[in-house]
Amino acid sequence: MIFYSYNEFEDDVKTLAREIKDNFNPDAIVAIARGGMSLGHSLAVALNTRNLFSLNSI
């Protein structure tokens, strides 16, 4: 079992947000439900956007 701490998650989100900001300015973020919403929300906060949409797959 691998433990992925919140601090690691937070560092990874900051790194990803910085890379996104350096390369383009997204109009919206699409997060996959059932696993991607935490990352989507955190990225939306880091990128200062309220355009977060979810996609559900069954």
Protein Blocks (a to p, Z undefined) as FASTA:
>chain_A
ZZddfklmmmmmmmmmmmmmmmoccfbdcddehhlmmmmmmmmmmnopabdcddddZZ
